[in-house]
Amino acid sequence: MNETTLLEPHEIQFPELGWKFSIDPTAFTVFGFQIQWYGIIITIGLILALVYALPKMKRFGLDSDRAIDAVIGGVIGGIIGARIYYVLMRWDEYKWDWKAIVNTRNGGLAIYGGIIGALLVGFIICKIKKIKILPMLDITALGLLIGQGIGRWGNFVNQEAFGTNTDSFLGMTGGTIQRTISEGMSLDGDMYKNGLEMLWEKPVHPCFLYESVWCLLGFVILAFLSKRRKFDGQIFLMYLAWYGAERFVVEGLRTDSLMLGNIRISQALSAVLFVVSVLLLIVFFIRRKRDPESFVLYANTEESHRLIEESRRKRMGISKEDAKAGSGDDDEDDLDIFNDDDDDFDEDELDDEDTILGGDDDDDDEDDDDDEEDEHQPVPVKDDDEDNDEDEDDDDEDEESDDDKEDK
């Protein structure tokens, strides 16, 4: 290989599209410490996931103040789990270099390890904080899709996680990619050992791009379906099926797969997740159709409403006693905790309804008052007895006059 024909290490190209970039993986340096774009991009993905997920907690019946601990713990557990998973799969490279184990600035995070670590730590915190697991998994799945869709662009900057050679119009290449292929196809290289046939001068599949687009598309679809979910845990299972299907295909294209013998670990795991999640979705939909009452969303339960209202009252600095005392006043309860629309009668709402129906409030009130006065006004009723008495008096007078005539 002639070094002069290689691209510069920081140069990235999409030959068919005519795109050329020059990106240094190091964003800037602070006190001699290099800050990598890889870490910055992953952090942006995490922040965007939190910005979306936290305000949406109420939709899933969760109190964001209680759930934030599980979210933060899940993020930390995800980063640690992703690194541990990657190192364990490449233990021969790291067992004599302990500093390299904790150095993630140049990559080396396995997404499935991150998912396992996030779920494990998050599950423990949810148990401690008494947070419902299934609704938490649903909102977590949406956050994961955002984080993965954005975070994959860190692989683009580092020119890693690429696939085999391709003639596709999306094919990419770069100086670091070319050198990685050249080293991997040497007699001691991983690509050569895994039976791959790679040419460093040809473009490769941009696997990072495939996964990024798939995850962001999945986020849009599942975010829409989350408003119409039928049972808790549905969105999480759909996430596993969605991501598992994509990862199974894309993992088969990659050149840096973690291997267990001749098996691509992530590809095998993706197949298992896809099959299991689809089967569970079918089973739960059938069970819900037969017994819908046992699949009530947690967001519709009294427990969820009570916890959310208590948290909101706490943030506002209103004690439970103050809220109860305020509910007895004429003003409405700000927290709307004690307001029962079925029992309370609101005259203002009645007036509003009359206005909407096109009625005249003043005329209606006057008519109502007149009707009420008419109803209460005593109505002279001619007594039948009095009529009878009058008739009897007239008869008596007639009889007396007849007697007088006879006497005469």
VOGU-3710 file (C-alpha; in Angstrom, 3 decimals, decimal comma):
1> mnettlleph> 0,000/0,000/0,000  1,301/3,416/-0,963  0,831/5,887/1,894  0,752/8,784/-0,551  -2,513/7,498/-2,046  -4,326/7,438/1,292  -6,598/10,264/2,342  -5,612/12,434/5,270  -6,666/10,813/8,599  -9,302/13,482/9,316
11> eiqfpelgwk> -10,705/13,559/5,784  -14,106/11,954/5,103  -15,693/11,547/1,676  -18,926/10,372/0,088  -17,593/9,845/-3,455  -20,923/9,292/-5,244  -22,463/12,354/-3,622  -19,400/14,522/-4,063  -19,233/15,376/-0,357  -15,924/15,988/1,400
21> fsidptaftv> -15,329/16,799/5,073  -12,326/17,308/7,269  -13,187/16,678/10,923  -10,730/16,443/13,777  -12,072/14,023/16,411  -10,718/16,389/19,080  -13,125/19,281/19,501  -10,917/21,413/21,785  -8,406/21,179/24,600  -8,858/22,377/28,180
31> fgfqiqwygi> -5,759/22,550/30,406  -4,088/19,957/28,226  -7,102/17,626/28,370  -8,579/16,798/24,974  -12,345/16,950/24,632  -13,515/14,619/21,890  -16,472/15,192/19,573  -17,525/11,623/20,345  -18,228/12,470/23,975  -19,868/15,783/23,115
41> iitiglilal> -22,259/14,194/20,627  -23,255/11,432/23,043  -23,868/14,043/25,735  -26,069/16,044/23,371  -28,065/12,896/22,646  -28,565/12,245/26,356  -29,633/15,840/27,022  -32,153/15,799/24,179  -33,536/12,500/25,465  -34,017/14,015/28,929
51> vyalpkmkrf> -35,527/17,208/27,539  -38,134/15,118/25,760  -38,764/12,460/28,398  -39,113/14,461/31,612  -42,089/16,626/30,526  -43,788/13,509/29,101  -43,658/11,558/32,371  -47,207/12,569/33,298  -48,563/10,978/30,110  -47,320/7,655/31,440
61> gldsdraida> -48,660/8,296/34,928  -45,240/9,013/36,442  -44,098/11,810/38,707  -41,000/13,356/37,139  -39,623/14,392/40,557  -39,603/10,784/41,695  -38,491/9,349/38,348  -35,530/11,688/37,823  -33,376/9,606/40,173  -34,034/6,497/38,094
71> viggviggii> -33,264/8,410/34,891  -29,943/9,750/36,148  -29,012/6,373/37,566  -29,950/4,730/34,274  -27,719/7,112/32,306  -24,733/6,401/34,547  -25,449/2,677/34,503  -25,771/2,768/30,728  -22,363/4,366/30,191  -20,657/1,965/32,606
81> gariyyvlmr> -22,486/-1,029/31,190  -21,628/-0,099/27,605  -17,933/0,104/28,453  -17,862/-3,089/30,527  -19,636/-5,028/27,772  -17,154/-3,799/25,140  -14,081/-4,484/27,278  -15,236/-7,973/28,218  -15,762/-8,861/24,571  -12,198/-7,695/23,829
91> wdeykwdwka> -10,564/-8,703/27,068  -7,363/-9,856/25,424  -6,721/-6,279/24,293  -7,414/-4,642/27,670  -6,331/-7,078/30,367  -2,820/-5,588/30,615  -3,832/-1,937/30,179  -6,086/-0,763/32,997  -5,938/2,887/31,942  -7,298/1,988/28,519
101> ivntrnggla> -10,320/0,320/30,151  -11,702/3,627/31,426  -10,686/5,664/28,379  -13,842/6,053/26,260  -12,931/9,273/24,490  -12,082/7,456/21,257  -15,078/5,131/21,296  -15,457/1,619/22,616  -19,052/1,619/23,896  -21,377/-1,297/23,102
111> iyggiigall> -25,012/-0,265/22,832  -26,404/-3,529/24,167  -24,166/-3,242/27,200  -25,510/0,265/27,660  -29,107/-0,944/27,510  -28,406/-3,724/29,996  -26,598/-1,389/32,394  -29,281/1,308/32,171  -32,105/-1,157/32,779  -30,334/-2,857/35,667
121> vgfiickikk> -29,500/0,321/37,581  -32,823/1,938/36,699  -34,737/-1,142/37,878  -32,996/-1,083/41,255  -33,739/2,620/41,768  -37,377/2,160/40,693  -37,771/-0,560/43,306  -36,273/1,648/45,996  -38,329/4,719/45,022  -41,470/2,620/44,394
131> ikilpmldit> -41,803/3,709/40,761  -43,843/1,566/38,391  -41,467/-0,352/36,125  -43,519/-0,842/32,946  -44,521/2,822/32,384  -40,925/3,769/33,122  -39,698/1,338/30,459  -42,065/2,907/27,924  -40,766/6,438/28,341  -37,194/5,119/28,584
141> alglligqgi> -37,549/3,449/25,184  -38,409/6,783/23,554  -35,413/8,404/25,222  -33,134/5,595/24,045  -34,177/6,101/20,431  -33,283/9,795/20,645  -29,951/9,077/22,332  -29,016/6,358/19,851  -30,113/8,363/16,814  -27,951/11,336/17,822
151> grwgnfvnqe> -25,097/9,416/19,459  -24,321/7,372/16,339  -22,880/10,482/14,730  -19,977/10,134/17,131  -19,028/7,051/15,087  -19,072/9,227/11,974  -16,563/11,657/13,469  -14,307/8,814/14,630  -14,714/6,966/11,291  -15,693/3,747/13,037
161> afgtntdsfl> -18,527/1,206/13,071  -18,492/1,125/9,271  -19,502/-1,774/7,048  -18,162/-3,796/4,165  -17,355/-2,404/0,734  -20,278/-1,107/-1,284  -21,085/0,572/-4,601  -24,111/2,322/-3,087  -24,501/6,069/-3,618  -24,281/6,357/0,193
171> gmtggtiqrt> -20,857/4,708/0,308  -18,284/6,609/2,344  -14,556/6,498/2,895  -11,933/8,373/4,880  -8,311/8,407/5,853  -8,904/6,613/9,161  -11,255/4,114/7,500  -8,645/3,252/4,880  -5,947/2,702/7,493  -8,276/0,596/9,647
181> isegmsldgd> -9,069/-1,659/6,676  -5,406/-1,950/5,738  -4,476/-3,045/9,250  -7,520/-5,309/9,591  -6,697/-7,179/6,391  -3,133/-7,946/7,441  -2,347/-11,508/8,453  -2,850/-10,655/12,122  -5,834/-8,352/11,513  -9,339/-8,977/12,856
191> myknglemlw> -10,969/-8,605/9,443  -8,713/-11,195/7,893  -9,248/-13,600/10,782  -13,024/-13,203/10,530  -12,943/-14,133/6,854  -13,797/-10,696/5,455  -12,595/-9,524/2,057  -12,065/-5,789/2,186  -10,419/-3,295/-0,145  -9,213/-0,128/1,526
201> ekpvhpcfly> -9,559/1,984/-1,640  -13,283/1,264/-2,061  -16,163/2,986/-0,183  -17,891/1,215/2,705  -21,403/1,082/4,145  -22,058/4,034/6,518  -23,633/1,823/9,202  -23,792/4,730/11,632  -26,092/6,553/9,206  -28,398/3,562/8,741
211> esvwcllgfv> -28,849/3,159/12,478  -29,239/6,868/13,159  -32,017/7,271/10,588  -33,744/4,068/11,745  -33,707/5,122/15,410  -34,993/8,647/14,740  -37,728/7,266/12,498  -38,609/4,775/15,227  -38,818/7,601/17,743  -41,340/9,487/15,593
221> ilaflskrrk> -43,488/6,378/15,111  -43,407/5,183/18,718  -43,939/8,686/20,107  -47,115/8,852/18,013  -48,232/5,383/19,131  -47,481/6,157/22,780  -50,620/8,322/22,882  -52,673/5,301/21,835  -50,938/2,497/23,705  -53,170/-0,225/25,076
231> fdgqiflmyl> -51,092/-1,463/27,994  -48,007/-0,498/29,966  -44,825/-1,954/28,514  -46,160/-1,935/24,947  -43,843/0,849/23,734  -40,801/-0,832/25,257  -41,571/-4,136/23,542  -42,123/-2,320/20,257  -38,776/-0,598/20,729  -37,013/-3,938/21,199
241> awygaerfvv> -38,654/-5,320/18,061  -37,931/-2,168/16,036  -34,300/-1,860/17,062  -33,681/-5,610/17,007  -34,815/-5,865/13,377  -32,527/-3,037/12,251  -29,526/-4,140/14,253  -29,779/-7,718/12,968  -29,458/-6,458/9,379  -26,871/-3,733/9,930
251> eglrtdslml> -24,714/-5,878/12,217  -24,302/-8,308/9,340  -22,656/-5,502/7,337  -20,238/-4,295/9,978  -16,572/-5,138/10,044  -15,967/-4,613/13,758  -18,567/-6,943/15,266  -17,883/-8,462/18,669  -17,498/-12,169/17,959  -18,048/-15,339/19,948
261> gnirisqals> -16,402/-17,914/17,755  -18,049/-17,450/14,354  -21,166/-15,815/15,817  -21,727/-12,078/15,789  -22,898/-11,523/19,354  -24,956/-8,405/18,704  -26,600/-9,956/15,657  -27,620/-13,085/17,549  -28,919/-10,998/20,461  -30,889/-8,813/18,052
271> avlfvvsvll> -32,589/-11,842/16,548  -33,578/-13,125/19,997  -34,912/-9,739/21,100  -36,953/-9,322/17,925  -38,591/-12,750/18,144  -39,298/-12,601/21,877  -40,690/-9,052/21,827  -42,994/-9,767/18,867  -44,323/-12,923/20,538  -44,945/-11,045/23,793
281> livffirrkr> -46,783/-8,273/21,963  -49,064/-10,833/20,312  -49,717/-12,604/23,615  -50,498/-9,384/25,502  -52,817/-8,071/22,790  -54,759/-11,342/22,825  -54,977/-11,333/26,615  -56,099/-7,722/26,661  -58,835/-8,462/24,137  -60,145/-11,252/26,376
291> dpesfvlyan> -59,774/-9,376/29,658  -59,400/-5,612/29,088  -60,010/-4,757/32,751  -56,684/-6,303/33,794  -54,738/-4,074/31,365  -55,633/-0,658/32,742  -52,941/1,925/32,052  -51,187/3,104/35,186  -51,751/6,694/34,034  -55,501/6,138/34,523
301> teeshrliee> -55,273/4,868/38,105  -56,074/6,815/41,275  -52,627/6,026/42,679  -50,924/7,740/39,747  -53,155/10,817/40,004  -52,618/11,075/43,756  -48,816/10,859/43,532  -48,624/13,427/40,747  -50,893/15,863/42,621  -48,945/15,418/45,839
311> srrkrmgisk> -45,716/16,181/44,034  -47,184/19,264/42,379  -48,521/20,492/45,716  -45,084/19,967/47,250  -43,395/21,982/44,493  -45,867/24,820/45,082  -45,162/24,744/48,806  -48,751/23,947/49,745  -49,339/21,482/52,539  -52,148/18,970/52,444
321> edakagsgdd> -53,951/20,782/55,264  -53,733/24,119/53,442  -55,104/22,541/50,293  -58,040/21,098/52,234  -58,686/24,411/53,980  -58,602/26,254/50,686  -61,097/23,876/49,187  -63,810/25,202/51,538  -63,598/28,771/50,203  -65,618/30,154/47,344
331> deddldifnd> -62,506/30,289/45,192  -61,612/27,161/43,266  -58,926/24,856/44,571  -55,750/25,704/42,638  -54,630/22,088/42,715  -58,061/20,803/41,731  -57,568/17,950/44,183  -60,860/18,198/45,995  -62,999/19,382/43,109  -65,732/16,907/42,230
341> ddddfdedel> -67,484/17,972/39,061  -70,304/15,503/39,618  -71,288/16,936/43,006  -70,509/20,638/42,655  -72,952/23,010/40,972  -71,341/25,947/39,231  -73,761/28,738/38,336  -71,136/30,383/36,142  -70,858/27,222/34,054  -74,656/27,219/33,691
351> ddedtilggd> -74,615/30,815/32,494  -71,859/29,947/30,045  -73,916/27,086/28,684  -76,927/29,414/28,183  -74,710/31,883/26,368  -73,346/29,166/24,098  -76,855/28,007/23,277  -77,733/31,566/22,204  -80,077/32,445/25,083  -80,466/35,940/26,555
361> dddddedddd> -79,425/35,819/30,192  -81,385/38,932/31,253  -84,566/37,968/29,460  -84,356/34,428/30,720  -83,827/35,641/34,281  -86,823/38,024/34,057  -88,991/35,319/32,561  -87,890/32,931/35,230  -88,669/35,519/37,940  -92,111/36,171/36,438
371> deedehqpvp> -92,800/32,487/36,267  -91,735/32,050/39,858  -94,001/34,956/40,987  -96,888/33,480/39,071  -96,277/30,148/40,655  -96,269/31,602/44,174  -99,205/34,050/43,602  -102,417/32,687/45,186  -104,915/31,845/42,511  -108,565/32,510/43,462
381> vkdddednde> -110,360/29,290/43,260  -114,112/29,204/43,290  -115,202/26,834/45,915  -117,868/24,392/44,840  -119,315/24,476/48,341  -119,840/28,235/48,151  -121,573/27,821/44,798  -123,803/25,192/46,275  -124,596/27,432/49,244  -125,559/30,310/46,963
391> deddddedee> -127,795/28,007/44,923  -129,415/26,727/48,097  -130,050/30,315/49,330  -131,715/31,186/46,025  -133,900/28,085/46,283  -134,909/29,019/49,842  -135,897/32,518/48,759  -138,004/31,097/45,919  -139,760/28,733/48,313  -140,499/31,586/50,769
401> sdddkedk> -142,012/33,728/48,001  -144,255/30,859/46,921  -145,494/30,408/50,524  -146,309/34,093/50,782  -148,366/33,835/47,649  -150,301/30,915/49,033  -151,085/32,753/52,303  -152,457/35,683/50,411
//
